Amino acid sequence: MVNRNQIERLFKKYCRNCSAFCCKTKEITVFKSEFDNIQKIGWKGLSFLNQGKAKNNCPSHIKRIGLKNGCPFVTENGCIFNPNFRPIDCLSYPIYPIIKYKGKNASIECMAVHKSCPKYKTISKDSKGIKKMYNFWNELIKETQVEDLKEWFGDKKNYWMDRNLIKIKIP
């Protein structure tokens, strides 16, 4: 099993000279438990997007947080969140799974590296790192309700996302 500290160490070599490009994004997606951690620290300057109910008419377990001027949790020394509490969206960027659904089951079709990261070309060639992220997401997917995965990643192809990803098959 791959843990969050291993994921943070994996990205440190890429992030070291980047000036926190990903932390200047305008939006992050969090699960409810991650949102609860953010509330403990404080959420000044955050706004919530796409609030409402999931497709099954239950309260959503997914929150989309708008960041007006980048992430308020990043300082000169990096993220104030310990990797064990850092949102998965932040921890995983720029590597995400492309998920396929079959009934109430979800599995990883392939991994993807988002081209918005300045280091995407180098990261996409790091087969050991991609494999670690695959294992990390594979465990997470087993613990997550399919409805939550569909709400986060979507259950249809996204043309904009497809154009901005490098898809990587996992052997």
Secondary structure, 3 states (H helix, E strand, C coil): CCCHHHHHHHHHHHHCCCCCCHHHCCEEEEEHHHHHHHHHHCCCCEEEECCCECCCCCECCEEEEEECCCCCCEECCEECCCCCCCCHHHHHCCEEEEEEEECCEEEEEEEEEECCCCCHHHHHCCHHHHHHHHHHHHHHHHHCCHHHHHHHHCCCCCHHHHHCEEEECCC
